[in-house]
């Protein structure tokens, strides 16, 4: 078998043709694997699945944050209308209920005027 060497490569043994051919074949196989991997990454179904997963994760994260914020608001509101023992505070509930009833009456009155007019 012929030995192939580079000019000026001192201290390195020259490689045989078989070694070079084996290196080329190894490189071809690795290139084929890389190309297959790239094809999978850019395939429309893969891209769609990744996009869907990212969007779902984003929605879940935002829903979680909204839940925590709403839960905090409910606890704050609950704390406003109950005492330290969890009993209702009449002095705060009654005025709030009256305001709520008043707002509902105003809305109902405005609707009935629109229907009449």
N, C-alpha and C positions, 0 to 999 in steps of 0.2 A: 504494500500500500504506500502511496506517496505521502510524504509529509509536507504540510503547507505551513509556512511561517511568515511572519511579518519582518520586514527589514527593520533593524534597529531595536528589536525586542531582545535585549540581553537578559540572561538569567531565566527566561521562560522557555519551556519546551515547546516545540512546534506541535500543532495539533494535526491529527490525521484527518483525512477526508471523511472517514466514518464518524469521527467526533463532531466535525463541523455539520455533517448531515443530521446527526442526532440532535444537535443544538437547534438547527433550523426546524426540524420536526417538532421539538418541544415548544419552540416559539410559536409555530403555526397552531398547535393545539391550544396553547394559552390564549392566543389571539382569538381563536374560535370561541373559547369559553367567554372571553371578555365581550365579544360581539353579541353572543347569545344573551348575556346579562344586560347589555345596553338595549337590545331589542325588547327585552321584558320590561325594562324601566320605562321606555317610551311608548310601549303598546297602549292604545287608547283605553283598554279596560283596566290596565294597571294605573294609569294616570287618573281615570275616573274614580277608581276605588280609593286611591290615596287622597284625592280631593274630597270625596265623600267623608272619609274618616276624619280629615282635618276639620271639615265643617261641623260634623257631629260633635267632635271634641270641643270646638269653639262654642257651639250652642249649649252643650252640657255645662261648660265652664260659666257661661253667662247666666244660665238658669240657676246654677248653684249660687252665684253671687247675688242674683235677684232674690232667691229664697232666703239667704242669710240676711239681706237688707230688710226684706218684708218681715221676717221673724223678729228682727231687732225692733222694727217699728211697732209691731204688735205688742211686744214685751214692754216697750216704752209706754204705749197707750194703755196697756193693762195696768202698769205701775201708776199711771196718772189717775185711773178710776178705782183703784183698790188700795187699801192700806197695807202695812207691813205684814199683817196676818192673812192677807188675801180677801178680806171682807170688802164689800162694795162701799165706796164713799158717796153717800147720798147727796152731799153738798156739791159734788161735781157731776154726778150722773143726771140728776133732775134738770139742771140748766142745759146740759148738752142735749138731752132728750127733747126738751122744749124747742131748742134751736132747730133740731132735726125735723120735728113736726112742722114748725113754721116754714122751713125751706120746702118741705113736701107740699104744704098748702099753697105756697106761692107758685110752685111749678104746676100744680093741678089747676090753679086759677088762670095762669098764663095759657095753658093748653085749651081750657074751655073758652077763653076769649078768642083764640085763634080759630077754633071750630065755629064759633058764632059769627065771627067777622069775616 
